[in-house]
């Protein structure tokens, strides 16, 4: 069975240079493994993502020569693909430049984690109901009123929501501010951020709308940006990795600034590792381009990920038996040391049995120690106070709680005062232990608690 792989670097010149370092030539690789019908672009970048302002107008004149150059390859079988990957790595090590091997990657298949299958854990459905508690209960559990007491409302913070897209109109109806985002150009047409289109779902029931209800509640004065990276259903797996790489490079190039407070919410992850043709190439490889890029962003900005919905008791129905439970359910970027990974509990602190369990990917700690992911937990599976039809669910819902809290806290402690790593440490230190002392594979350092977190930041 053929396997599609990709060559990728920040621009065409960089790709050719790195290939040359390890004894490869772009033209030769295309002659041997080029995708039929694909014509290599001649520009320095072929990134389809473009910056769009809050009014829906494409921003012109922004330099983008370093936003990515990607080329697909078609390998005849898995053996040839593994051999080429190993050849790249061996030659890169031989010349003393292991980073050069990152230009070659394989596709991956993420999926948004919106649903889990309907004592010590609770599962939605199974005769236990499909929700528990209200937003008021969720706010009380994390002591959200402490934000208002300390006048922490997200002022000066910008939040990028990496999801299926959200509606500008819906954000503004919630009292939030839409800042623009990234649109994608395909077949000469641009899909603009802020449209929030999701087939067959009313606006208020869409995944992006769920995330924004929580974000605007906790950080009402933050500015919200849209990266509609994920389709409702991924049908073109082979190009998703390239699209994600392009998207995060474009975000970095066009929007992110070192002296600004940015929170990047990722309510998506890997459900099934068998979707990887070469198992672990993304999910357990810290040197995969996408992991390298997101780790780099996480050292400079607050990157938040949902832990996943592959917990051992009521995992996502798409998850195979090998991808459920302790140490087998947090994959890829969701388990990076430099991001904040969020598990889910009910509004009374009971762990939700669908929430993915750590530790994270075994290769992600350079010292070989267990990777303590998730970092902490937050409430999910609750409904709005005045509308029980509007539910916040899964670890997606919990990750929005943590992202909203960080956005609010940043209005009191910016990046120059508290680094992303220090902010994550403060959240963990302020958490309330609910699964015993120390880190726990279900709930991380414990339940998000704002009074202790704020007290820790103040000192």
Helices and strands as residue ranges (DSSP letters): E 3-9, H 12-21, H 26-33, E 49-52, E 69-75, H 78-94, G 98-103, E 104-106, E 110-112, H 135-142, H 145-149, E 157-163, H 168-173, E 177-186, E 189-191, G 203-205, H 207-218, E 223-228, G 237-239, H 240-254, E 261-266, E 268-270, G 273-275, H 289-300, E 302-306, G 321-323, G 332-335, E 340-345, G 362-364, E 376-379, E 382-384, E 387-392, H 394-409, H 420-430, H 450-458
